[in-house]
Amino acid sequence: MRRQLAGAVAALLLLTACSGEEKKLPPTGGTVKIAINGWAGYEASAAVLGRLLKQELGYEVQRVELNEAESWKGLEKGTVDVIVENWGREAEKKTFIEEKKVAVSAGRNGNRGVIGWYVPQWMADRYPDITDWRQLNKYAHLFKTEKSGNFGQVLDGDASYVTNDEALVRNLHLDYKVVYAGGEKALIRAARLATRRRAPLLMYFYEPQWLFTQIKMAKINLPPYAIGCDAEAAKIACDYPPYLLDKIVSRRFADNGGRAYELVRNFMWTNDQQNAVANDMTNNGLSADQAARKWIDANKIVWKDWIPS
C-alpha cells in the first residue's frame, strides 16, 4: 500500500513538472485588498493600480473604504494589503512599522504632497497682505460663520485627515475656529462657491488636487516649516512639511504578495498624471475604473516598466 501511495505521489509530481510553469498565488488567494481613502486623488491612484493588477497580472482586487487611521489598523488585522497614498502619518509608522512590525513602506508613489491654508485668489487680489499669517486676525471678521460664532472660520475637511490646524490656531493666537466640513467634496464645493460668488473663505487644502487646474487659490504663508517644529503635536506653530508620498503594505503582503507586491512597489506617477484621472472621475462622468482604463490605454509607455517580468 505504501509503495502504491509513493508511486501515486511521484506520478503527481511528474505530471505537475511536465505541465509547464506552476502558478503560485499569494496566501490571500489571489486577491489584493486596497484601502480606499476619501479623496479623488487617492482613488485615482488606487483605480489605476487595481486595474493593472487585474489586467496585467490576473489578480482580483478588493476595495476597502476606510479613513487613513482605520487603513493602518487594517494592515494589522489583515483586512488591508495596500495603502497607496500615505501622507506622513509618523505616529502610525512608529506603531505599525517600527514597534508592531506588521507593515512596511513600499517606496514612494511619485506624488509630491502639499498641505496648507488657502483663500480664493480674488481675496488675495483685494487684500494683498491677507496671505501673511500675521495679518489674519485683521481679517477674521470676514470669515465669521454660524458655526464659528465670534471667530473667523478655518474650514477643514474630515477630522481624520492629516491636520494640525487646531494647534496652529491656538499656538499662533489666531482669532479663528476650525470647523470640519466632512470631506473633500465639501471643501471643493466651498472653494467653487467662494470663487463664483466672491465670498470670503479660509480653508485647509492640499495638492495634488485637480481643482487647481480649474480655479485659482492663494496659499497662506504660515511660519516656515523646519525639521522638528512639528515634533510635539500640541505645540505645533509652523507650516506643514513637504510630503513625498509613499505606499504602505502589510508585512504579510510584502513577504508573500509575489508579483502583486512587485507591481505595488514599482508603481510611481506624477501629480499631473493623478490629476488627469481624478478630473475624469470627478468632472467628466467616468467611473474610477473607466478613468483608469482611459489613462492606461493612453500611457503604456509610463506603466509598462511597473509590470514585473
C-alpha positions as CSV (number, residue, x, y, z in Angstrom):
1,M,0.0,0.0,0.0
2,R,2.8,2.4,0.9
3,R,4.6,1.6,-2.4
4,Q,1.3,2.3,-4.3
5,L,0.9,5.6,-2.4
6,A,4.5,6.6,-3.1
7,G,4.1,5.8,-6.7
8,A,1.0,7.9,-7.0
9,V,2.7,10.9,-5.3
10,A,5.7,10.5,-7.7
11,A,3.4,10.4,-10.7
12,L,1.6,13.5,-9.5
13,L,4.8,15.4,-9.1
14,L,6.0,14.3,-12.5
15,L,2.6,15.5,-14.0
16,T,3.0,18.8,-12.3
17,A,6.5,19.3,-13.6
18,C,5.5,18.4,-17.1
19,S,2.5,20.7,-17.2
20,G,4.6,23.8,-17.5
21,E,5.3,26.5,-15.0
22,E,3.4,26.1,-11.8
23,K,1.1,29.0,-11.0
24,K,1.8,30.3,-7.5
25,L,-0.8,32.5,-5.7
26,P,-0.1,34.5,-2.6
27,P,-1.8,33.4,0.7
28,T,-4.6,36.0,0.1
29,G,-5.9,33.6,-2.6
30,G,-5.1,35.9,-5.5
31,T,-7.0,38.9,-4.1
32,V,-5.3,42.2,-3.3
33,K,-7.1,44.3,-0.7
34,I,-6.5,48.1,-1.4
35,A,-7.6,50.7,1.2
36,I,-9.7,53.5,-0.4
37,N,-9.3,56.8,1.4
38,G,-11.8,59.6,0.9
39,W,-10.4,61.9,-1.7
40,A,-10.3,61.7,-5.5
41,G,-6.6,61.7,-6.0
42,Y,-6.1,58.7,-3.8
43,E,-9.0,56.9,-5.5
44,A,-7.4,57.7,-8.9
45,S,-4.1,56.0,-7.8
46,A,-5.9,53.0,-6.4
47,A,-8.0,52.7,-9.6
48,V,-5.0,52.6,-11.9
49,L,-3.1,50.2,-9.7
50,G,-6.1,48.0,-9.3
51,R,-6.8,47.8,-13.0
52,L,-3.2,46.9,-13.8
53,L,-3.3,44.2,-11.1
54,K,-6.3,42.7,-12.8
55,Q,-5.5,43.3,-16.4
56,E,-1.8,42.5,-16.5
57,L,-1.3,40.1,-13.6
58,G,-4.7,38.4,-13.2
59,Y,-5.4,39.3,-9.6
60,E,-8.7,40.1,-8.1
61,V,-8.9,43.4,-6.3
62,Q,-11.0,44.3,-3.3
63,R,-11.6,47.9,-2.5
64,V,-11.8,48.6,1.3
65,E,-13.2,52.0,2.0
66,L,-11.6,53.3,5.2
67,N,-10.2,56.6,6.6
68,E,-6.5,57.0,7.0
69,A,-6.2,55.8,10.6
70,E,-8.5,52.8,10.0
71,S,-6.5,51.8,7.0
72,W,-3.4,51.4,9.1
73,K,-5.3,49.2,11.6
74,G,-6.5,47.1,8.6
75,L,-2.9,46.3,7.8
76,E,-2.6,44.6,11.2
77,K,-6.0,43.0,11.1
78,G,-5.4,41.5,7.6
79,T,-8.3,43.4,6.0
80,V,-5.9,45.7,4.1
81,D,-2.9,44.8,2.0
82,V,-2.0,48.2,0.5
83,I,-2.3,51.9,1.3
84,V,-1.4,53.5,-2.0
85,E,-1.0,57.2,-0.8
86,N,0.3,57.8,2.6
87,W,0.7,61.4,3.9
88,G,3.4,61.1,6.5
89,R,1.4,59.6,9.5
90,E,4.6,59.3,11.6
91,A,2.7,58.1,14.6
92,E,1.3,55.2,12.7
93,K,4.7,54.4,11.1
94,K,6.2,54.2,14.6
95,T,3.4,52.0,15.9
96,F,2.8,49.6,13.0
97,I,6.2,49.6,11.2
98,E,8.8,50.0,14.0
99,E,7.1,48.6,17.0
100,K,4.5,46.0,15.9
101,K,6.3,45.2,12.7
102,V,3.1,44.4,10.8
103,A,3.6,46.9,8.0
104,V,6.4,48.2,5.7
105,S,6.9,51.1,3.3
106,A,6.8,50.0,-0.3
107,G,8.6,53.2,-1.5
108,R,7.4,56.5,-2.9
109,N,4.4,56.7,-5.2
110,G,5.8,59.7,-7.1
111,N,3.3,62.3,-5.8
112,R,4.6,65.4,-4.0
113,G,2.1,66.5,-1.4
114,V,1.4,70.0,-0.1
115,I,-1.0,70.8,2.8
116,G,-1.8,74.4,3.8
117,W,-4.4,77.1,4.2
118,Y,-5.8,78.8,1.1
119,V,-8.1,81.7,0.2
120,P,-9.7,82.3,-3.2
121,Q,-7.4,84.3,-5.5
122,W,-9.9,87.2,-5.6
123,M,-9.3,87.8,-1.9
124,A,-5.5,87.9,-2.3
125,D,-6.0,90.4,-5.1
126,R,-8.3,92.6,-3.0
127,Y,-6.3,92.2,0.3
128,P,-2.7,91.8,-0.7
129,D,-1.4,91.2,2.8
130,I,-4.0,88.5,3.6
131,T,-1.6,85.7,2.7
132,D,0.7,86.7,5.6
133,W,-0.5,84.8,8.7
134,R,0.4,87.8,10.9
135,Q,-2.4,89.7,9.2
136,L,-5.1,87.1,9.5
137,N,-6.6,88.5,12.8
138,K,-7.2,91.8,11.0
139,Y,-9.5,89.9,8.5
140,A,-11.1,87.4,11.0
141,H,-14.4,89.3,10.8
142,L,-14.7,88.4,7.1
143,F,-14.6,84.7,7.8
144,K,-17.2,84.5,10.6
145,T,-20.0,81.9,10.1
146,E,-22.8,80.5,12.2
147,K,-20.6,77.6,13.1
148,S,-17.6,79.7,14.1
149,G,-19.5,82.2,16.2
150,N,-17.4,85.2,17.1
151,F,-14.3,83.8,15.5
152,G,-13.2,83.6,11.9
153,Q,-13.7,80.1,10.3
154,V,-10.9,77.8,9.1
155,L,-12.7,75.2,7.1
156,D,-11.1,71.8,7.3
157,G,-12.1,68.5,5.6
158,D,-12.5,65.3,7.6
159,A,-11.2,65.2,11.1
160,S,-9.3,62.0,10.2
161,Y,-7.2,63.9,7.6
162,V,-3.6,64.9,8.5
163,T,-4.2,68.3,10.1
164,N,-2.5,70.5,12.6
165,D,-5.0,73.3,12.3
166,E,-6.4,73.4,15.8
167,A,-2.9,73.6,17.3
168,L,-1.9,76.3,14.7
169,V,-4.9,78.5,15.6
170,R,-4.1,78.1,19.3
171,N,-0.4,78.5,19.2
172,L,-0.4,81.4,16.7
173,H,-3.0,83.2,18.8
174,L,-5.4,83.5,15.9
175,D,-9.0,84.6,16.3
176,Y,-10.3,81.7,14.4
177,K,-12.1,78.4,15.0
178,V,-11.6,75.2,13.0
179,V,-14.8,73.8,11.5
180,Y,-14.9,70.4,9.8
181,A,-16.8,70.3,6.5
182,G,-16.8,66.5,6.3
183,G,-14.5,65.7,3.4
184,E,-13.0,66.6,0.1
185,K,-16.3,67.1,-1.8
186,A,-17.4,69.7,0.8
187,L,-14.1,71.6,0.5
188,I,-14.3,71.6,-3.3
189,R,-17.9,72.8,-3.2
190,A,-16.9,75.6,-0.8
191,A,-14.0,76.7,-2.9
192,R,-16.1,76.8,-6.1
193,L,-18.9,78.8,-4.4
194,A,-16.4,81.3,-2.8
195,T,-14.8,81.9,-6.2
196,R,-18.1,82.2,-8.1
197,R,-19.9,84.4,-5.5
198,R,-16.7,86.2,-4.4
199,A,-17.5,85.1,-0.8
200,P,-14.7,85.0,1.9
201,L,-13.3,81.6,2.6
202,L,-10.2,80.4,4.5
203,M,-9.8,76.6,4.1
204,Y,-7.4,73.7,4.6
205,F,-6.5,72.1,1.3
206,Y,-3.8,70.1,-0.4
207,E,-2.0,69.1,-3.6
208,P,-2.1,67.0,-5.8
209,Q,-5.6,68.1,-6.5
210,W,-7.3,68.6,-9.9
211,L,-9.3,71.6,-8.6
212,F,-6.2,73.8,-9.0
213,T,-6.4,73.3,-12.8
214,Q,-9.9,75.0,-12.8
215,I,-9.8,77.7,-10.1
216,K,-7.1,79.9,-8.6
217,M,-6.4,79.7,-4.9
218,A,-3.7,81.6,-2.9
219,K,-1.8,79.8,-0.2
220,I,-1.4,81.5,3.2
221,N,2.3,81.9,4.3
222,L,2.3,80.3,7.7
223,P,5.5,80.3,9.8
224,P,8.0,78.3,7.7
225,Y,8.4,74.6,8.4
226,A,11.7,73.5,9.9
227,I,12.7,69.9,10.8
228,G,11.4,69.1,14.3
229,C,8.9,72.0,14.5
230,D,6.1,69.5,14.4
231,A,7.6,67.0,16.8
232,E,5.0,67.7,19.5
233,A,1.5,67.9,18.1
234,A,0.2,70.2,20.9
235,K,2.9,72.7,20.3
236,I,2.9,73.0,16.5
237,A,3.2,76.6,15.3
238,C,4.7,76.1,11.8
239,D,3.5,75.3,8.3
240,Y,3.1,71.7,7.1
241,P,6.2,69.9,5.8
242,P,6.5,69.0,2.1
243,Y,5.4,65.4,1.7
244,L,7.0,62.8,-0.6
245,L,4.0,60.4,-0.5
246,D,4.7,56.7,-0.2
247,K,2.9,53.4,-0.3
248,I,2.4,51.2,2.8
249,V,1.8,47.5,2.7
250,S,1.2,44.8,5.3
251,R,4.3,42.7,6.2
252,R,2.4,39.6,5.1
253,F,1.8,41.1,1.7
254,A,5.4,42.2,1.4
255,D,6.6,38.7,2.2
256,N,4.0,36.7,0.2
257,G,2.4,39.0,-2.3
258,G,4.6,37.9,-5.2
259,R,4.2,39.8,-8.5
260,A,1.3,41.8,-7.0
261,Y,3.7,43.2,-4.4
262,E,6.3,43.9,-7.1
263,L,3.8,45.9,-9.1
264,V,2.8,47.9,-6.0
265,R,6.4,48.6,-5.2
266,N,7.1,49.7,-8.8
267,F,4.0,52.0,-9.1
268,M,5.1,55.6,-9.3
269,W,3.5,58.6,-11.1
270,T,3.3,62.3,-11.1
271,N,0.8,64.8,-9.7
272,D,-0.3,65.8,-13.2
273,Q,-0.9,62.1,-14.1
274,Q,-3.0,61.6,-10.9
275,N,-4.9,64.9,-11.6
276,A,-5.8,63.7,-15.1
277,V,-7.5,60.6,-13.8
278,A,-9.1,62.3,-10.8
279,N,-10.5,65.0,-13.1
280,D,-12.1,62.4,-15.4
281,M,-13.7,60.7,-12.4
282,T,-15.0,64.0,-10.9
283,N,-15.9,66.2,-13.8
284,N,-16.1,64.0,-17.0
285,G,-18.7,61.4,-15.9
286,L,-16.3,58.4,-15.8
287,S,-16.3,55.9,-13.1
288,A,-13.0,55.3,-11.3
289,D,-12.4,52.1,-13.3
290,Q,-13.3,53.8,-16.6
291,A,-11.0,56.7,-15.9
292,A,-8.2,54.3,-15.0
293,R,-8.7,52.3,-18.2
294,K,-8.7,55.5,-20.3
295,W,-5.4,56.6,-18.8
296,I,-3.9,53.1,-19.0
297,D,-4.8,52.8,-22.7
298,A,-3.1,56.1,-23.5
299,N,0.0,55.7,-21.3
300,K,1.5,52.3,-21.7
301,I,4.9,53.9,-22.1
302,V,4.6,55.1,-18.5
303,W,3.3,51.9,-16.8
304,K,4.9,49.1,-18.8
305,D,8.0,49.2,-16.6
306,W,5.9,48.8,-13.5
307,I,4.9,45.3,-14.6
308,P,7.2,42.6,-13.1
309,S,8.7,40.3,-15.6
